[in-house]
Amino acid sequence: MTKEELRIGVFVCDCGSNIAGVVDVDEVQRFAERLPDVVVAVRNKYTCSDPGQQEIQQTIFDHKLNRVVVASCSPASYEPIFRQCIQAAGLNPYLLEMANIREHCSWVTPDREAATPKALDIVRVAVARAKWLYPQDEEHIPVTDAALVIGGGVAGMQAALDLADAGHPVYLVEKKPSIGGIMAQLDKVYPDIECSI
């Protein structure tokens, strides 16, 4: 079995002035082009926009990319968008690596002289990580609509009742011969000195 030739594409986003106002994105693009296994680096004003995503897809076709690095915003917000984008271009959605040069760089490093080298490091690390990505398949596992409550004390019984009231089948498991836990062993309880049973 031969090792797959890596063909990584890096897409550097201006994010309007959010990134480009602080980071020298031209320098980031030129730097990314020189990294090992990177065959193309593209600068885009708004990579998450429809034209930006179309450019990613066209570049995947034109350069036969098998890994994609997007240097832009937070993966928490935009990773699903870019996964769908590369999947529409025929790549496995898990062959994407995000380099967060907005929240981790331009927003927290206002000095351009310090922000640009930091962005270069973030992109370098993302490209290095992209080399280790491999296609993955998502598994869909059916979920049984039932709950198992372990312990038949007061808390366990209340949890079982709440779940049953919500319409779920409930299995209550207790290791002792009777339910009620410690509460069932008490005679009277504070503060009302009522019978615990």
Backbone as JSON Lines, residues from 0, in Angstrom:
{"i":0,"aa":"M","n":[0.84,-1.18,0.0],"ca":[0.0,0.0,0.0],"c":[0.89,1.24,0.0]}
{"i":1,"aa":"T","n":[0.64,2.13,-0.92],"ca":[1.44,3.35,-1.02],"c":[0.78,4.47,-0.22]}
{"i":2,"aa":"K","n":[1.62,5.33,0.3],"ca":[1.11,6.46,1.06],"c":[0.52,7.47,0.09]}
{"i":3,"aa":"E","n":[-0.64,8.01,0.47],"ca":[-1.33,9.0,-0.36],"c":[-0.5,10.28,-0.45]}
{"i":4,"aa":"E","n":[-0.4,10.82,-1.67],"ca":[0.28,12.1,-1.85],"c":[-0.61,13.2,-1.28]}
{"i":5,"aa":"L","n":[-0.08,13.96,-0.36],"ca":[-0.87,15.03,0.25],"c":[-0.92,16.23,-0.67]}
{"i":6,"aa":"R","n":[-2.13,16.75,-0.83],"ca":[-2.36,17.95,-1.63],"c":[-3.25,18.86,-0.79]}
{"i":7,"aa":"I","n":[-2.6,19.76,-0.07],"ca":[-3.31,20.61,0.88],"c":[-3.56,21.98,0.26]}
{"i":8,"aa":"G","n":[-4.78,22.46,0.45],"ca":[-5.13,23.83,0.05],"c":[-5.39,24.66,1.29]}
{"i":9,"aa":"V","n":[-4.82,25.85,1.34],"ca":[-5.01,26.76,2.48],"c":[-5.81,27.96,1.99]}
{"i":10,"aa":"F","n":[-6.86,28.28,2.73],"ca":[-7.73,29.41,2.37],"c":[-7.68,30.42,3.51]}
{"i":11,"aa":"V","n":[-7.1,31.58,3.22],"ca":[-6.89,32.62,4.22],"c":[-7.97,33.68,4.05]}
{"i":12,"aa":"C","n":[-8.69,33.95,5.12],"ca":[-9.83,34.87,5.06],"c":[-9.46,36.23,5.65]}
{"i":13,"aa":"D","n":[-9.89,37.3,4.96],"ca":[-9.74,38.66,5.49],"c":[-10.74,38.91,6.61]}
{"i":14,"aa":"C","n":[-11.91,38.28,6.5],"ca":[-13.05,38.53,7.41],"c":[-13.3,40.04,7.47]}
{"i":15,"aa":"G","n":[-13.37,40.64,6.29],"ca":[-13.47,42.1,6.22],"c":[-12.24,42.69,6.86]}
{"i":16,"aa":"S","n":[-12.43,43.54,7.85],"ca":[-11.28,44.11,8.57],"c":[-11.04,43.4,9.9]}
{"i":17,"aa":"N","n":[-11.87,42.4,10.22],"ca":[-11.7,41.68,11.49],"c":[-10.33,41.02,11.56]}
{"i":18,"aa":"I","n":[-9.9,40.42,10.46],"ca":[-8.57,39.79,10.42],"c":[-7.6,40.69,9.68]}
{"i":19,"aa":"A","n":[-7.99,41.11,8.47],"ca":[-7.08,41.89,7.62],"c":[-6.72,43.25,8.22]}
{"i":20,"aa":"G","n":[-7.54,43.75,9.13],"ca":[-7.22,45.03,9.77],"c":[-6.05,44.95,10.73]}
{"i":21,"aa":"V","n":[-5.71,43.73,11.15],"ca":[-4.63,43.55,12.12],"c":[-3.52,42.66,11.57]}
{"i":22,"aa":"V","n":[-3.89,41.61,10.85],"ca":[-2.93,40.62,10.34],"c":[-2.62,40.93,8.88]}
{"i":23,"aa":"D","n":[-1.36,40.8,8.51],"ca":[-0.96,40.94,7.1],"c":[-1.32,39.63,6.39]}
{"i":24,"aa":"V","n":[-2.54,39.56,5.85],"ca":[-3.03,38.31,5.26],"c":[-2.29,37.96,3.97]}
{"i":25,"aa":"D","n":[-1.75,38.95,3.27],"ca":[-0.92,38.63,2.09],"c":[0.31,37.83,2.5]}
{"i":26,"aa":"E","n":[0.93,38.24,3.6],"ca":[2.09,37.52,4.1],"c":[1.71,36.11,4.55]}
{"i":27,"aa":"V","n":[0.53,35.98,5.19],"ca":[0.06,34.66,5.61],"c":[-0.15,33.76,4.4]}
{"i":28,"aa":"Q","n":[-0.73,34.31,3.35],"ca":[-0.95,33.53,2.12],"c":[0.38,33.09,1.5]}
{"i":29,"aa":"R","n":[1.32,34.01,1.37],"ca":[2.63,33.68,0.79],"c":[3.35,32.63,1.63]}
{"i":30,"aa":"F","n":[3.25,32.78,2.95],"ca":[3.87,31.82,3.87],"c":[3.26,30.43,3.69]}
{"i":31,"aa":"A","n":[1.94,30.38,3.63],"ca":[1.23,29.1,3.49],"c":[1.61,28.39,2.2]}
{"i":32,"aa":"E","n":[1.81,29.14,1.13],"ca":[2.19,28.54,-0.16],"c":[3.52,27.8,-0.08]}
{"i":33,"aa":"R","n":[4.39,28.21,0.82],"ca":[5.72,27.61,0.93],"c":[5.77,26.44,1.89]}
{"i":34,"aa":"L","n":[4.69,26.16,2.6],"ca":[4.69,25.05,3.56],"c":[4.67,23.71,2.83]}
{"i":35,"aa":"P","n":[5.3,22.7,3.4],"ca":[5.34,21.38,2.76],"c":[3.93,20.83,2.53]}
{"i":36,"aa":"D","n":[3.73,20.22,1.37],"ca":[2.48,19.56,0.95],"c":[1.36,20.52,0.62]}
{"i":37,"aa":"V","n":[1.6,21.84,0.71],"ca":[0.59,22.82,0.31],"c":[0.77,23.08,-1.18]}
{"i":38,"aa":"V","n":[-0.28,22.84,-1.96],"ca":[-0.19,23.05,-3.4],"c":[-0.79,24.38,-3.82]}
{"i":39,"aa":"V","n":[-1.64,24.96,-2.97],"ca":[-2.23,26.26,-3.3],"c":[-2.66,26.95,-2.01]}
{"i":40,"aa":"A","n":[-2.49,28.27,-2.0],"ca":[-3.01,29.1,-0.9],"c":[-3.79,30.24,-1.52]}
{"i":41,"aa":"V","n":[-5.0,30.45,-1.04],"ca":[-5.9,31.43,-1.62],"c":[-6.33,32.41,-0.55]}
{"i":42,"aa":"R","n":[-6.34,33.69,-0.91],"ca":[-6.85,34.72,0.0],"c":[-8.25,35.09,-0.45]}
{"i":43,"aa":"N","n":[-9.15,35.26,0.52],"ca":[-10.53,35.57,0.2],"c":[-11.04,36.61,1.18]}
{"i":44,"aa":"K","n":[-11.9,37.51,0.72],"ca":[-12.43,38.55,1.61],"c":[-13.34,37.97,2.68]}
{"i":45,"aa":"Y","n":[-14.28,37.13,2.29],"ca":[-15.18,36.45,3.22],"c":[-15.29,34.99,2.79]}
{"i":46,"aa":"T","n":[-14.51,34.13,3.38],"ca":[-14.46,32.72,2.98],"c":[-15.77,32.0,3.27]}
{"i":47,"aa":"C","n":[-16.49,32.41,4.31],"ca":[-17.73,31.72,4.66],"c":[-18.9,32.11,3.77]}
{"i":48,"aa":"S","n":[-18.76,33.15,2.96],"ca":[-19.83,33.57,2.07],"c":[-20.0,32.55,0.94]}
{"i":49,"aa":"D","n":[-21.11,32.63,0.22],"ca":[-21.34,31.71,-0.89],"c":[-20.22,31.78,-1.94]}
{"i":50,"aa":"P","n":[-19.81,32.99,-2.37],"ca":[-18.69,33.04,-3.32],"c":[-17.4,32.45,-2.75]}
{"i":51,"aa":"G","n":[-17.16,32.66,-1.47],"ca":[-15.97,32.09,-0.84],"c":[-16.0,30.58,-0.83]}
{"i":52,"aa":"Q","n":[-17.15,30.01,-0.52],"ca":[-17.29,28.56,-0.52],"c":[-17.19,28.0,-1.93]}
{"i":53,"aa":"Q","n":[-17.75,28.71,-2.9],"ca":[-17.63,28.27,-4.29],"c":[-16.18,28.27,-4.74]}
{"i":54,"aa":"E","n":[-15.42,29.26,-4.27],"ca":[-13.99,29.3,-4.62],"c":[-13.25,28.12,-4.0]}
{"i":55,"aa":"I","n":[-13.6,27.75,-2.77],"ca":[-12.99,26.57,-2.15],"c":[-13.29,25.33,-2.99]}
{"i":56,"aa":"Q","n":[-14.55,25.16,-3.37],"ca":[-14.94,23.98,-4.14],"c":[-14.25,23.94,-5.51]}
{"i":57,"aa":"Q","n":[-14.18,25.08,-6.18],"ca":[-13.52,25.13,-7.48],"c":[-12.02,24.83,-7.35]}
{"i":58,"aa":"T","n":[-11.41,25.33,-6.29],"ca":[-9.98,25.09,-6.06],"c":[-9.73,23.62,-5.75]}
{"i":59,"aa":"I","n":[-10.64,22.98,-5.04],"ca":[-10.52,21.54,-4.77],"c":[-10.49,20.78,-6.08]}
{"i":60,"aa":"F","n":[-11.39,21.13,-7.01],"ca":[-11.42,20.47,-8.32],"c":[-10.18,20.79,-9.14]}
{"i":61,"aa":"D","n":[-9.83,22.07,-9.22],"ca":[-8.73,22.5,-10.08],"c":[-7.38,21.93,-9.65]}
{"i":62,"aa":"H","n":[-7.15,21.81,-8.34],"ca":[-5.85,21.39,-7.83],"c":[-5.87,19.99,-7.23]}
{"i":63,"aa":"K","n":[-7.01,19.29,-7.37],"ca":[-7.14,17.92,-6.85],"c":[-6.72,17.84,-5.38]}
{"i":64,"aa":"L","n":[-7.27,18.75,-4.58],"ca":[-6.92,18.81,-3.17],"c":[-7.5,17.6,-2.42]}
{"i":65,"aa":"N","n":[-6.76,17.12,-1.44],"ca":[-7.29,16.05,-0.58],"c":[-7.25,16.44,0.9]}
{"i":66,"aa":"R","n":[-6.87,17.66,1.19],"ca":[-6.96,18.22,2.54],"c":[-7.21,19.72,2.37]}
{"i":67,"aa":"V","n":[-7.98,20.3,3.31],"ca":[-8.29,21.72,3.25],"c":[-8.04,22.35,4.62]}
{"i":68,"aa":"V","n":[-7.33,23.47,4.62],"ca":[-7.12,24.27,5.82],"c":[-7.77,25.62,5.58]}
{"i":69,"aa":"V","n":[-8.68,26.01,6.48],"ca":[-9.32,27.31,6.39],"c":[-8.81,28.16,7.55]}
{"i":70,"aa":"A","n":[-8.12,29.23,7.22],"ca":[-7.59,30.15,8.23],"c":[-8.56,31.32,8.31]}
{"i":71,"aa":"S","n":[-9.43,31.27,9.31],"ca":[-10.46,32.3,9.41],"c":[-10.93,32.43,10.85]}
{"i":72,"aa":"C","n":[-12.23,32.2,11.06],"ca":[-12.88,32.46,12.34],"c":[-12.98,31.2,13.2]}
{"i":73,"aa":"S","n":[-13.82,31.28,14.19],"ca":[-13.98,30.22,15.18],"c":[-14.56,28.95,14.58]}
{"i":74,"aa":"P","n":[-13.92,27.81,14.8],"ca":[-14.5,26.54,14.36],"c":[-15.84,26.26,15.01]}
{"i":75,"aa":"A","n":[-16.07,26.78,16.21],"ca":[-17.35,26.55,16.88],"c":[-18.51,27.07,16.05]}
{"i":76,"aa":"S","n":[-18.29,28.15,15.32],"ca":[-19.35,28.74,14.51],"c":[-19.32,28.28,13.06]}
{"i":77,"aa":"Y","n":[-18.13,28.1,12.48],"ca":[-18.04,27.95,11.04],"c":[-17.57,26.59,10.54]}
{"i":78,"aa":"E","n":[-17.08,25.73,11.42],"ca":[-16.6,24.43,10.96],"c":[-17.68,23.62,10.26]}
{"i":79,"aa":"P","n":[-18.93,23.58,10.77],"ca":[-19.96,22.81,10.05],"c":[-20.2,23.33,8.63]}
{"i":80,"aa":"I","n":[-20.13,24.65,8.45],"ca":[-20.33,25.24,7.12],"c":[-19.24,24.77,6.17]}
{"i":81,"aa":"F","n":[-17.98,24.79,6.62],"ca":[-16.88,24.4,5.76],"c":[-16.85,22.89,5.54]}
{"i":82,"aa":"R","n":[-17.28,22.1,6.52],"ca":[-17.38,20.65,6.32],"c":[-18.38,20.34,5.19]}
{"i":83,"aa":"Q","n":[-19.54,21.0,5.24],"ca":[-20.54,20.8,4.19],"c":[-20.0,21.26,2.84]}
{"i":84,"aa":"C","n":[-19.26,22.35,2.86],"ca":[-18.7,22.91,1.63],"c":[-17.76,21.91,0.95]}
{"i":85,"aa":"I","n":[-16.82,21.35,1.71],"ca":[-15.87,20.43,1.06],"c":[-16.53,19.1,0.74]}
{"i":86,"aa":"Q","n":[-17.54,18.72,1.51],"ca":[-18.26,17.48,1.2],"c":[-19.0,17.63,-0.13]}
{"i":87,"aa":"A","n":[-19.55,18.81,-0.39],"ca":[-20.23,19.07,-1.66],"c":[-19.26,19.01,-2.83]}
{"i":88,"aa":"A","n":[-17.97,19.21,-2.55],"ca":[-16.95,19.14,-3.6],"c":[-16.37,17.73,-3.73]}
{"i":89,"aa":"G","n":[-16.9,16.77,-2.96],"ca":[-16.45,15.39,-3.08],"c":[-15.43,14.94,-2.05]}
{"i":90,"aa":"L","n":[-15.04,15.83,-1.12],"ca":[-14.09,15.43,-0.09],"c":[-14.84,14.96,1.16]}
{"i":91,"aa":"N","n":[-14.23,14.05,1.88],"ca":[-14.77,13.64,3.16],"c":[-14.75,14.86,4.07]}
{"i":92,"aa":"P","n":[-15.84,15.14,4.8],"ca":[-15.89,16.37,5.61],"c":[-14.87,16.42,6.74]}
{"i":93,"aa":"Y","n":[-14.25,15.28,7.05],"ca":[-13.27,15.25,8.13],"c":[-11.85,15.51,7.63]}
{"i":94,"aa":"L","n":[-11.72,15.91,6.38],"ca":[-10.41,16.27,5.83],"c":[-10.22,17.79,5.85]}
{"i":95,"aa":"L","n":[-10.84,18.42,6.83],"ca":[-10.79,19.87,7.01],"c":[-10.1,20.18,8.34]}
{"i":96,"aa":"E","n":[-9.25,21.18,8.3],"ca":[-8.63,21.68,9.53],"c":[-8.86,23.19,9.57]}
{"i":97,"aa":"M","n":[-9.27,23.69,10.73],"ca":[-9.51,25.12,10.9],"c":[-8.33,25.76,11.63]}
{"i":98,"aa":"A","n":[-7.95,26.94,11.17],"ca":[-6.93,27.75,11.84],"c":[-7.63,29.04,12.27]}
{"i":99,"aa":"N","n":[-7.86,29.19,13.55],"ca":[-8.62,30.32,14.06],"c":[-7.7,31.53,14.21]}
{"i":100,"aa":"I","n":[-7.61,32.33,13.14],"ca":[-6.75,33.51,13.2],"c":[-7.53,34.78,13.53]}
{"i":101,"aa":"R","n":[-8.81,34.63,13.83],"ca":[-9.59,35.79,14.26],"c":[-9.61,35.84,15.8]}
{"i":102,"aa":"E","n":[-10.36,34.93,16.44],"ca":[-10.46,34.97,17.91],"c":[-9.12,34.7,18.6]}
{"i":103,"aa":"H","n":[-8.29,33.84,18.03],"ca":[-7.02,33.49,18.68],"c":[-5.87,34.42,18.29]}
{"i":104,"aa":"C","n":[-6.11,35.31,17.35],"ca":[-5.01,36.16,16.91],"c":[-5.43,37.62,16.77]}
{"i":105,"aa":"S","n":[-6.18,37.94,15.71],"ca":[-6.43,39.36,15.43],"c":[-7.26,40.06,16.5]}
{"i":106,"aa":"W","n":[-8.18,39.36,17.13],"ca":[-9.01,40.01,18.14],"c":[-8.28,40.2,19.47]}
{"i":107,"aa":"V","n":[-7.27,39.4,19.72],"ca":[-6.58,39.48,21.02],"c":[-5.16,40.03,20.91]}
{"i":108,"aa":"T","n":[-4.72,40.28,19.69],"ca":[-3.36,40.79,19.48],"c":[-3.45,42.03,18.58]}
{"i":109,"aa":"P","n":[-3.71,43.2,19.15],"ca":[-3.93,44.4,18.33],"c":[-2.68,44.91,17.62]}
{"i":110,"aa":"D","n":[-1.5,44.5,18.06],"ca":[-0.25,44.96,17.45],"c":[0.02,44.15,16.19]}
{"i":111,"aa":"R","n":[0.01,44.8,15.03],"ca":[0.2,44.13,13.74],"c":[1.54,43.4,13.67]}
{"i":112,"aa":"E","n":[2.57,43.99,14.29],"ca":[3.89,43.37,14.27],"c":[3.92,42.06,15.05]}
{"i":113,"aa":"A","n":[3.05,41.92,16.04],"ca":[2.98,40.68,16.82],"c":[1.92,39.73,16.26]}
{"i":114,"aa":"A","n":[0.84,40.28,15.7],"ca":[-0.28,39.45,15.23],"c":[0.1,38.62,14.01]}
{"i":115,"aa":"T","n":[0.84,39.19,13.09],"ca":[1.15,38.46,11.86],"c":[2.0,37.23,12.12]}
{"i":116,"aa":"P","n":[3.1,37.31,12.87],"ca":[3.86,36.09,13.17],"c":[3.03,35.05,13.93]}
{"i":117,"aa":"K","n":[2.15,35.52,14.79],"ca":[1.28,34.6,15.52],"c":[0.34,33.88,14.54]}
{"i":118,"aa":"A","n":[-0.21,34.61,13.58],"ca":[-1.08,33.99,12.56],"c":[-0.29,32.98,11.73]}
{"i":119,"aa":"L","n":[0.97,33.28,11.43],"ca":[1.8,32.34,10.67],"c":[1.97,31.04,11.45]}
{"i":120,"aa":"D","n":[2.2,31.16,12.76],"ca":[2.34,29.96,13.6],"c":[1.05,29.15,13.62]}
{"i":121,"aa":"I","n":[-0.08,29.83,13.75],"ca":[-1.37,29.13,13.79],"c":[-1.6,28.38,12.49]}
{"i":122,"aa":"V","n":[-1.3,29.0,11.37],"ca":[-1.48,28.35,10.06],"c":[-0.49,27.19,9.91]}
{"i":123,"aa":"R","n":[0.75,27.38,10.33],"ca":[1.75,26.3,10.24],"c":[1.28,25.07,11.01]}
{"i":124,"aa":"V","n":[0.76,25.28,12.21],"ca":[0.27,24.17,13.03],"c":[-0.93,23.5,12.38]}
{"i":125,"aa":"A","n":[-1.84,24.28,11.81],"ca":[-3.02,23.71,11.16],"c":[-2.64,22.86,9.96]}
{"i":126,"aa":"V","n":[-1.67,23.31,9.18],"ca":[-1.21,22.51,8.03],"c":[-0.55,21.23,8.51]}
{"i":127,"aa":"A","n":[0.25,21.32,9.57],"ca":[0.88,20.11,10.11],"c":[-0.17,19.13,10.61]}
{"i":128,"aa":"R","n":[-1.22,19.62,11.25],"ca":[-2.3,18.74,11.72],"c":[-3.07,18.13,10.55]}
{"i":129,"aa":"A","n":[-3.26,18.9,9.49],"ca":[-4.02,18.41,8.33],"c":[-3.38,17.18,7.71]}
{"i":130,"aa":"K","n":[-2.07,17.05,7.85],"ca":[-1.37,15.89,7.29],"c":[-1.82,14.59,7.95]}
{"i":131,"aa":"W","n":[-2.33,14.68,9.18],"ca":[-2.72,13.5,9.94],"c":[-4.21,13.2,9.85]}
{"i":132,"aa":"L","n":[-4.95,14.01,9.13],"ca":[-6.39,13.77,8.99],"c":[-6.63,12.56,8.1]}
{"i":133,"aa":"Y","n":[-7.69,11.85,8.39],"ca":[-8.09,10.72,7.54],"c":[-9.6,10.71,7.42]}
{"i":134,"aa":"P","n":[-10.11,10.17,6.33],"ca":[-11.57,10.15,6.13],"c":[-12.25,9.35,7.24]}
{"i":135,"aa":"Q","n":[-13.38,9.85,7.68],"ca":[-14.15,9.18,8.71],"c":[-15.61,9.08,8.27]}
{"i":136,"aa":"D","n":[-16.28,8.08,8.77],"ca":[-17.7,7.92,8.52],"c":[-18.45,8.12,9.82]}
{"i":137,"aa":"E","n":[-19.58,8.78,9.74],"ca":[-20.4,8.98,10.93],"c":[-21.3,7.77,11.11]}
{"i":138,"aa":"E","n":[-21.35,7.28,12.33],"ca":[-22.23,6.16,12.65],"c":[-23.51,6.7,13.26]}
{"i":139,"aa":"H","n":[-24.6,6.09,12.86],"ca":[-25.89,6.45,13.45],"c":[-26.36,5.26,14.27]}
{"i":140,"aa":"I","n":[-26.44,5.46,15.56],"ca":[-26.79,4.38,16.48],"c":[-28.17,4.67,17.04]}
{"i":141,"aa":"P","n":[-29.09,3.72,16.92],"ca":[-30.43,3.98,17.44],"c":[-30.42,4.09,18.96]}
{"i":142,"aa":"V","n":[-31.29,4.92,19.47],"ca":[-31.4,5.13,20.9],"c":[-32.73,4.56,21.39]}
{"i":143,"aa":"T","n":[-32.67,3.76,22.43],"ca":[-33.88,3.21,23.03],"c":[-34.49,4.28,23.93]}
{"i":144,"aa":"D","n":[-35.77,4.55,23.73],"ca":[-36.44,5.57,24.52],"c":[-36.87,4.96,25.85]}
{"i":145,"aa":"A","n":[-35.9,4.8,26.74],"ca":[-36.15,4.28,28.08],"c":[-35.04,4.77,28.99]}
{"i":146,"aa":"A","n":[-35.31,4.75,30.28],"ca":[-34.31,5.22,31.24],"c":[-34.06,4.16,32.3]}
{"i":147,"aa":"L","n":[-32.83,4.06,32.73],"ca":[-32.45,3.17,33.82],"c":[-32.05,4.06,35.0]}
{"i":148,"aa":"V","n":[-32.75,3.91,36.12],"ca":[-32.42,4.65,37.33],"c":[-31.84,3.66,38.31]}
{"i":149,"aa":"I","n":[-30.61,3.93,38.74],"ca":[-29.94,3.02,39.67],"c":[-30.04,3.61,41.07]}
{"i":150,"aa":"G","n":[-30.67,2.87,41.94],"ca":[-30.84,3.28,43.32],"c":[-32.28,3.65,43.62]}
{"i":151,"aa":"G","n":[-32.88,2.94,44.54],"ca":[-34.28,3.17,44.88],"c":[-34.47,3.99,46.12]}
{"i":152,"aa":"G","n":[-33.54,4.9,46.37],"ca":[-33.7,5.82,47.49],"c":[-34.67,6.92,47.1]}
{"i":153,"aa":"V","n":[-34.76,7.95,47.94],"ca":[-35.69,9.04,47.67],"c":[-35.37,9.71,46.33]}
{"i":154,"aa":"A","n":[-34.1,9.99,46.07],"ca":[-33.71,10.66,44.83],"c":[-33.98,9.77,43.62]}
{"i":155,"aa":"G","n":[-33.67,8.48,43.73],"ca":[-33.92,7.56,42.63],"c":[-35.4,7.42,42.32]}
{"i":156,"aa":"M","n":[-36.21,7.3,43.37],"ca":[-37.66,7.18,43.16],"c":[-38.23,8.45,42.53]}
{"i":157,"aa":"Q","n":[-37.76,9.62,42.97],"ca":[-38.25,10.87,42.4],"c":[-37.83,11.0,40.93]}
{"i":158,"aa":"A","n":[-36.58,10.62,40.61],"ca":[-36.12,10.67,39.22],"c":[-36.95,9.73,38.36]}
{"i":159,"aa":"A","n":[-37.23,8.53,38.87],"ca":[-38.04,7.57,38.11],"c":[-39.44,8.11,37.88]}
{"i":160,"aa":"L","n":[-40.04,8.71,38.89],"ca":[-41.38,9.29,38.73],"c":[-41.38,10.43,37.72]}
{"i":161,"aa":"D","n":[-40.39,11.31,37.8],"ca":[-40.31,12.44,36.86],"c":[-40.16,11.95,35.42]}
{"i":162,"aa":"L","n":[-39.31,10.96,35.21],"ca":[-39.13,10.41,33.86],"c":[-40.4,9.74,33.36]}
{"i":163,"aa":"A","n":[-41.07,8.98,34.24],"ca":[-42.31,8.31,33.86],"c":[-43.39,9.34,33.53]}
{"i":164,"aa":"D","n":[-43.47,10.4,34.33],"ca":[-44.44,11.47,34.06],"c":[-44.17,12.15,32.71]}
{"i":165,"aa":"A","n":[-42.91,12.15,32.29],"ca":[-42.55,12.73,30.99],"c":[-42.83,11.77,29.83]}
{"i":166,"aa":"G","n":[-43.3,10.56,30.16],"ca":[-43.7,9.63,29.11],"c":[-42.66,8.61,28.71]}
{"i":167,"aa":"H","n":[-41.61,8.46,29.5],"ca":[-40.56,7.5,29.16],"c":[-40.71,6.23,29.99]}
{"i":168,"aa":"P","n":[-40.49,5.07,29.38],"ca":[-40.43,3.84,30.19],"c":[-39.22,3.92,31.13]}
{"i":169,"aa":"V","n":[-39.39,3.49,32.37],"ca":[-38.34,3.6,33.38],"c":[-38.11,2.25,34.03]}
{"i":170,"aa":"Y","n":[-36.83,1.93,34.22],"ca":[-36.43,0.73,34.96],"c":[-35.69,1.21,36.2]}
{"i":171,"aa":"L","n":[-36.25,0.88,37.37],"ca":[-35.67,1.28,38.64],"c":[-34.98,0.06,39.25]}
{"i":172,"aa":"V","n":[-33.67,0.19,39.53],"ca":[-32.89,-0.93,40.05],"c":[-32.41,-0.59,41.45]}
{"i":173,"aa":"E","n":[-32.65,-1.5,42.39],"ca":[-32.21,-1.32,43.77],"c":[-31.61,-2.64,44.24]}
{"i":174,"aa":"K","n":[-30.44,-2.58,44.88],"ca":[-29.77,-3.82,45.32],"c":[-30.36,-4.39,46.61]}
{"i":175,"aa":"K","n":[-31.01,-3.57,47.4],"ca":[-31.62,-4.04,48.65],"c":[-32.99,-4.66,48.36]}
{"i":176,"aa":"P","n":[-33.53,-5.44,49.31],"ca":[-34.84,-6.07,49.08],"c":[-36.01,-5.09,49.04]}
{"i":177,"aa":"S","n":[-35.83,-3.86,49.53],"ca":[-36.93,-2.9,49.49],"c":[-36.4,-1.54,49.05]}
{"i":178,"aa":"I","n":[-37.31,-0.69,48.56],"ca":[-36.9,0.65,48.14],"c":[-37.09,1.62,49.3]}
{"i":179,"aa":"G","n":[-36.58,2.81,49.14],"ca":[-36.71,3.83,50.17],"c":[-35.38,4.28,50.73]}
{"i":180,"aa":"G","n":[-34.34,3.47,50.53],"ca":[-33.01,3.84,50.98],"c":[-32.93,4.08,52.47]}
{"i":181,"aa":"I","n":[-32.05,4.97,52.86],"ca":[-31.84,5.28,54.27],"c":[-33.1,5.89,54.88]}
{"i":182,"aa":"M","n":[-33.84,6.64,54.08],"ca":[-35.03,7.31,54.59],"c":[-36.02,6.3,55.16]}
{"i":183,"aa":"A","n":[-36.14,5.14,54.54],"ca":[-37.08,4.12,55.0],"c":[-36.67,3.52,56.34]}
{"i":184,"aa":"Q","n":[-35.41,3.69,56.71],"ca":[-34.91,3.13,57.97],"c":[-35.08,4.09,59.15]}
{"i":185,"aa":"L","n":[-35.41,5.32,58.85],"ca":[-35.56,6.32,59.91],"c":[-36.98,6.3,60.47]}
{"i":186,"aa":"D","n":[-37.1,6.75,61.72],"ca":[-38.41,6.8,62.35],"c":[-39.08,8.15,62.07]}
{"i":187,"aa":"K","n":[-38.42,9.22,62.47],"ca":[-38.96,10.56,62.26],"c":[-37.86,11.42,61.64]}
{"i":188,"aa":"V","n":[-38.29,12.44,60.86],"ca":[-37.31,13.27,60.15],"c":[-37.51,14.75,60.48]}
{"i":189,"aa":"Y","n":[-36.42,15.46,60.47],"ca":[-36.38,16.9,60.71],"c":[-36.9,17.6,59.46]}
{"i":190,"aa":"P","n":[-37.53,18.71,59.46],"ca":[-37.75,19.62,60.59],"c":[-39.13,19.42,61.23]}
{"i":191,"aa":"D","n":[-40.01,18.67,60.59],"ca":[-41.38,18.56,61.1],"c":[-41.58,17.38,62.03]}
{"i":192,"aa":"I","n":[-40.56,16.59,62.21],"ca":[-40.61,15.37,63.04],"c":[-41.77,14.49,62.58]}
{"i":193,"aa":"E","n":[-41.86,14.33,61.26],"ca":[-42.89,13.48,60.69],"c":[-42.33,12.08,60.48]}
{"i":194,"aa":"C","n":[-43.22,11.13,60.31],"ca":[-42.81,9.76,60.04],"c":[-42.13,9.71,58.68]}
{"i":195,"aa":"S","n":[-40.95,9.11,58.6],"ca":[-40.17,9.11,57.35],"c":[-40.85,8.31,56.24]}
{"i":196,"aa":"I","n":[-41.61,7.27,56.58],"ca":[-42.25,6.45,55.57],"c":[-43.29,7.28,54.84]}
